[in-house]
Amino acid sequence: MFEFKDIEILQDIVKAGGFRAAAQKYNLSQSAISARVSALEKKLGMMLFDRSNRQVRLTAAGLRFIEEAQRLSRARDRIWQELTHPGELSGTVRIGVAETIVHTLLTDMLNTLKDDFPKVRFELSVDTSGQLSKALSDDDMDVAIMLRESVPQGAVAAPLKPVELGWYCAEDLELGDAPLTLRDLAEHAIVTFPKGTPPFREVESIFAAPDISQPALHGSASLSTVKHLVAGGFGIGVLPTLMVKNSEWADHIKPIPVLPEASLTALHFVITYYAERNGEIGAAIQEAARLSDQIDR
C-alpha cells in the first residue's frame, strides 16, 4: 500500500515545513513530491496534509499515519541492525524517567551509554511514573526508570538504590533547633510530589489524625518547581535528599529535622522494559544505571 520511502518523504516535508525543501533533498521537482503525496493520499483514502493556507500542516489523520509509520520504521531499523550488526546497538532509543532520576543518576548513566554505544541517539521523556508505565505498555517508550509500584505487568524490573526523602524549608525560615512534630509541620503550607503519587499519599496520610489540623497540601508534577516554591518561602516541602544535595538550590533551602512520626518512606525506583522487544538495550541501560547508582553523590 505504501513504501518506507513514502514515510521518509512525509517526515522530511514536516521537518522542512513544506514540499519545496523536501524536493531539494531528494533532487526532485516540487511537483513530483506533491504528486507522490497525492498518490499516497488516494491509496489511503484520506488527506494527510492541510493545504488550505501557505503553511503545510498535517491533518489529524496525517499525524496518526506518521506516528504509526514511525513505529514501522523503528521496527525495520531494529530488525536490520540485529541481522546485519549483531551486538552493535545503533538508532534511536526512547528512555523515560521520573524527574527524581533527572536530578540524581541520569547524566552519569547517559555518559556511560554514550561512550559504550556511540551510534545510539537518545530520546528522553520526563513524566510521572504512571504516565511512563502507560507509554511503556503502549510501546511509545523502550526503557523507563519509574517507581516500582507502577511497573506494568510482564515487564522486567531491576531495582536501584532507595532514594531518601526529607523535609525542607527556605534558608531564612526560623523553625528552631528541636525536631518538629506533625503538629509543627501542619502549621505550614506543604508542597511536594503530584497528587496520586506514593509520596503525596503518604504525606496526606500522616496528617490524617483527627487531633492534627490538616495542612494546605500542594502537589506539583515538577520537582524543580517544588524547590523554587520552598526556596521562595511559599511553604515547606518534601523532596529527595539527593536532589537537594546535587542542586544549586542547596544554598537556598535547608533540611528540617523531624521526629520519627514525620519520617517518610524512601522511594524505590526500577529500570523497566519488555525483554522480548527491548532486551538488549534494556540490559545495557540497566548496567549503566547500576554503575551510576554506585557513584557517591
DOKEKE-153689 format. One line per 8 residues: number of its first residue (from 1); for each residue z, y, x of C-alpha. Coordinates in nm, 2 decimals, m for minus. Layout:
BEGIN
NUM	Z Y X | ...
REM end
This chain:
BEGIN
1	0.00 0.00 0.00 | 0.07 0.24 0.29 | 0.09 0.22 0.67 | 0.36 0.32 0.91 | 0.12 0.59 1.03 | 0.14 0.75 0.68 | 0.52 0.76 0.73 | 0.49 0.93 1.07
9	0.24 1.19 0.93 | 0.47 1.27 0.64 | 0.76 1.31 0.87 | 0.56 1.54 1.10 | 0.45 1.75 0.81 | 0.81 1.80 0.70 | 0.93 1.88 1.06 | 0.64 2.11 1.13
17	0.66 2.28 0.79 | 0.30 2.24 0.70 | m0.02 2.04 0.72 | m0.18 2.25 0.99 | 0.08 2.19 1.26 | 0.08 1.82 1.18 | m0.30 1.81 1.20 | m0.29 1.97 1.55
25	m0.05 1.70 1.67 | m0.30 1.42 1.57 | m0.60 1.62 1.68 | m0.74 1.61 1.32 | m0.85 1.88 1.08 | m0.61 2.01 0.82 | m0.84 1.88 0.55 | m0.83 1.53 0.70
33	m0.45 1.53 0.69 | m0.44 1.67 0.34 | m0.69 1.41 0.23 | m0.48 1.13 0.37 | m0.17 1.26 0.20 | m0.36 1.29 m0.13 | m0.49 0.94 m0.10 | m0.13 0.81 m0.04
41	m0.01 1.01 m0.34 | m0.28 0.85 m0.55 | m0.18 0.50 m0.44 | 0.18 0.56 m0.51 | 0.12 0.74 m0.84 | 0.34 1.03 m0.76 | 0.33 1.37 m0.59 | 0.51 1.37 m0.26
49	0.47 1.75 m0.19 | 0.52 2.06 m0.40 | 0.21 2.27 m0.33 | 0.29 2.54 m0.58 | 0.35 2.80 m0.31 | 0.25 2.86 0.06 | 0.56 2.67 0.19 | 0.51 2.29 0.18
57	0.81 2.11 0.04 | 0.89 1.76 m0.05 | 0.93 1.68 m0.42 | 1.23 1.47 m0.53 | 1.00 1.16 m0.53 | 0.87 1.26 m0.18 | 1.23 1.29 m0.04 | 1.32 0.95 m0.18
65	1.00 0.80 m0.03 | 1.07 0.95 0.31 | 1.43 0.82 0.31 | 1.33 0.47 0.21 | 1.03 0.47 0.45 | 1.26 0.57 0.74 | 1.46 0.26 0.68 | 1.14 0.06 0.72
73	1.06 0.24 1.04 | 1.40 0.18 1.18 | 1.38 m0.19 1.09 | 1.04 m0.21 1.25 | 1.16 m0.05 1.57 | 1.46 m0.27 1.58 | 1.25 m0.59 1.55 | 1.01 m0.47 1.81
81	1.29 m0.39 2.05 | 1.47 m0.72 2.00 | 1.15 m0.92 2.06 | 1.00 m0.73 2.35 | 1.31 m0.60 2.53 | 1.60 m0.83 2.46 | 1.93 m0.69 2.59 | 1.79 m0.34 2.63
89	1.91 m0.11 2.35 | 1.70 0.19 2.25 | 1.61 0.40 1.95 | 1.85 0.59 1.72 | 2.20 0.46 1.64 | 2.38 0.61 1.34 | 2.75 0.65 1.41 | 3.00 0.77 1.15
97	3.35 0.88 1.25 | 3.66 1.02 1.08 | 3.75 1.36 1.21 | 4.06 1.24 1.39 | 3.82 1.04 1.62 | 3.63 1.36 1.70 | 3.94 1.51 1.84 | 4.05 1.20 2.04
105	3.82 0.95 2.19 | 3.47 1.04 2.06 | 3.35 1.24 2.37 | 3.47 0.98 2.62 | 3.31 0.70 2.41 | 2.98 0.87 2.38 | 2.97 0.95 2.76 | 3.02 0.58 2.83
113	2.75 0.48 2.58 | 2.51 0.74 2.72 | 2.55 0.61 3.07 | 2.51 0.24 2.96 | 2.22 0.29 2.72 | 2.02 0.59 2.84 | 1.73 0.52 2.59 | 1.96 0.53 2.29
121	1.99 0.85 2.07 | 2.30 0.90 1.87 | 2.30 1.05 1.52 | 2.66 1.14 1.43 | 2.82 1.19 1.09 | 3.18 1.31 1.03 | 3.33 1.23 0.70 | 3.63 1.07 0.52
129	3.69 0.70 0.57 | 3.60 0.64 0.20 | 3.26 0.80 0.24 | 3.20 0.63 0.57 | 3.27 0.29 0.41 | 3.01 0.36 0.14 | 2.75 0.47 0.39 | 2.80 0.16 0.60
137	2.77 m0.06 0.29 | 2.45 0.12 0.18 | 2.30 0.07 0.54 | 2.29 0.45 0.58 | 2.50 0.40 0.89 | 2.50 0.14 1.17 | 2.86 0.17 1.30 | 3.16 0.36 1.18
145	3.52 0.43 1.30 | 3.74 0.46 1.00 | 4.08 0.39 0.87 | 4.13 0.01 0.84 | 4.22 0.04 0.47 | 3.86 0.15 0.40 | 3.67 m0.13 0.58 | 3.40 m0.27 0.34
153	3.41 m0.64 0.26 | 3.23 m0.86 0.52 | 3.23 m0.60 0.80 | 3.37 m0.66 1.15 | 3.69 m0.45 1.21 | 3.81 m0.41 1.57 | 4.14 m0.22 1.59 | 4.21 0.09 1.81
161	4.55 0.22 1.92 | 4.76 0.36 1.64 | 4.73 0.74 1.60 | 5.07 0.90 1.56 | 5.12 1.18 1.30 | 5.36 1.48 1.34 | 5.48 1.79 1.16 | 5.36 2.12 1.29
169	5.41 2.49 1.23 | 5.30 2.83 1.37 | 5.44 2.91 1.71 | 5.62 3.21 1.58 | 5.78 3.04 1.28 | 6.16 3.02 1.34 | 6.30 2.69 1.20 | 6.60 2.64 1.42
177	6.66 2.36 1.67 | 6.80 2.09 1.44 | 6.57 1.82 1.30 | 6.46 1.92 0.95 | 6.53 1.72 0.63 | 6.29 1.66 0.35 | 6.46 1.94 0.16 | 6.40 2.18 0.45
185	6.03 2.08 0.47 | 5.99 2.12 0.09 | 6.07 2.49 0.12 | 5.73 2.55 0.28 | 5.37 2.50 0.17 | 5.23 2.19 0.33 | 4.87 2.14 0.44 | 4.72 1.81 0.56
193	4.46 1.54 0.51 | 4.25 1.55 0.19 | 4.38 1.42 m0.14 | 4.34 1.04 m0.18 | 4.37 0.96 0.18 | 4.67 0.74 0.30 | 4.84 1.04 0.49 | 4.81 1.26 0.18
201	4.95 0.99 m0.05 | 5.24 0.92 0.19 | 5.33 1.29 0.22 | 5.32 1.31 m0.16 | 5.54 1.00 m0.20 | 5.82 1.11 0.04 | 5.87 1.42 m0.17 | 5.88 1.23 m0.50
209	6.26 1.20 m0.52 | 6.39 1.38 m0.82 | 6.65 1.57 m0.62 | 6.39 1.74 m0.40 | 6.18 2.03 m0.51 | 5.81 1.95 m0.50 | 5.64 2.15 m0.23 | 5.29 2.30 m0.27
217	5.08 2.03 m0.11 | 4.73 2.13 0.01 | 4.46 1.89 0.13 | 4.16 1.96 0.34 | 3.87 1.73 0.45 | 3.86 1.94 0.77 | 4.15 1.88 1.01 | 4.02 2.18 1.21
225	4.08 2.39 0.90 | 4.43 2.24 0.87 | 4.50 2.36 1.23 | 4.38 2.71 1.16 | 4.59 2.73 0.84 | 4.90 2.61 1.02 | 4.85 2.85 1.32 | 4.79 3.14 1.08
233	5.12 3.08 0.90 | 4.98 2.95 0.57 | 5.22 2.66 0.58 | 5.35 2.37 0.78 | 5.11 2.08 0.84 | 5.08 1.71 0.92 | 4.83 1.64 1.20 | 4.75 1.37 1.45
241	4.96 1.44 1.76 | 4.67 1.36 2.00 | 4.45 1.61 1.81 | 4.70 1.89 1.87 | 4.76 1.79 2.23 | 4.39 1.80 2.31 | 4.32 2.12 2.12 | 4.30 2.49 2.23
249	4.54 2.55 1.93 | 4.82 2.37 2.12 | 4.94 2.72 2.23 | 4.94 2.85 1.87 | 5.13 2.57 1.69 | 5.43 2.37 1.77 | 5.58 2.04 1.67 | 5.86 2.03 1.41
257	6.15 1.79 1.48 | 6.23 1.60 1.16 | 6.49 1.34 1.05 | 6.37 0.97 1.02 | 6.33 1.02 0.64 | 6.04 1.26 0.71 | 5.87 1.05 0.97 | 5.52 0.94 0.88
265	5.33 0.62 0.94 | 5.08 0.61 1.22 | 4.71 0.59 1.13 | 4.52 0.27 1.22 | 4.15 0.31 1.29 | 3.90 0.04 1.35 | 3.54 0.02 1.48 | 3.35 m0.14 1.19
273	2.99 m0.27 1.14 | 2.80 m0.56 0.99 | 2.74 m0.82 1.26 | 2.43 m0.96 1.11 | 2.23 m0.64 1.13 | 2.41 m0.43 1.40 | 2.59 m0.69 1.61 | 2.45 m0.58 1.94
281	2.51 m0.21 1.92 | 2.83 m0.27 1.73 | 2.97 m0.47 2.01 | 2.86 m0.21 2.26 | 3.03 0.07 2.07 | 3.34 m0.15 2.03 | 3.37 m0.19 2.40 | 3.31 0.18 2.48
289	3.57 0.28 2.22 | 3.82 0.03 2.37 | 3.77 0.17 2.72 | 3.80 0.53 2.59 | 4.11 0.43 2.39 | 4.28 0.33 2.72 | 4.25 0.68 2.87 | 4.58 0.86 2.89
297	4.54 1.17 2.68
REM end
